[in-house]
């Protein structure tokens, strides 16, 4: 480990990677999916930090695989949470659009953001300072964290070692590609020796990864359909992971209930949702994103099976009682 104070946890789906800054003021960056909150707690304990010692949780953005453990740490240990101010307001008022959880059909338990972050804010961990960089694209309130002294970037889902974060043109805007490219251009001006992203391995050649991500977005500008395919396959794969596979006779009804599926079918691919079901299934198999096993469609990405109570769990911001459970907004 080049930076012993920075502990990187590479995690399988449904959780995102986490970073623990083991310093005088310990900070946990992202908290994984809700079904793995106990595992998340054990990981930081094994790294030498008790959960009650955490000074702060920082969310790079509000998707369920990054904020799912917030509830556990806030309720049980009173750990304050920081996030970009736009996403903070949505969460704190229980806005139905918060976390895109309703549209994505992803469970997220209620949490409150205590510290609203803005671009160029600084987070003190004791011996190091993390600068907040507003890097929209994957979400409008997406942030990255930069340690200028150590030349370390914590980049969330803006880009990965061999991939980019999927883009939600229906919830984050049709200019998501341009925002992502501008965010990458900003990062390309920094001195970065080591980068950590929300999925995949640590990035030892950040500039090469940034360049590759930028080129991919440039191609997508000329072929926007690729943006939609990239998103659809990742969203559906995540649903298969949460459900630990889906029976063939359940798939049609499930997809037709999902906002994301309806929107992509009608507006990105301009077909009726009923027609898009088989088109999507064919692409999931062709691309290797999923496979059939005994009439069950299974995601091929490595993942940890959520506990049974999380299969079909319906905790969404529309039902968050924010005043009772996490204080007045």
Secondary structure, 3 states (H helix, E strand, C coil): CCCCCEEEECCCECCCCEEEECCCCCEEECCCCHHHHHHHHHHHHHCCCCHHHCCEEECCCCCHHHHCCHHHHHHHHCCCEEEEHHHHHHHHCCCCCHHHHHHHCCCCCCCCCCEEECCCCEEECCCCEEEEEECCCCCCCCEEEEECCCCEEECCCCECCCCECCCCCCCCCCCHHHHHHHHHHHHHCCCCCEEECCCCCCECCHHHHHHHHHHHHHHHHHCCHHHHHHHHHHHHHHHHHHHCCEEHHHHHHHHHHCHHHHHHHHHHCCCCHHHHHHHHHHHHHHHCCEEEECCEEEECCCECCCCHHHCCCCCCHHHCCHHHHHCCC
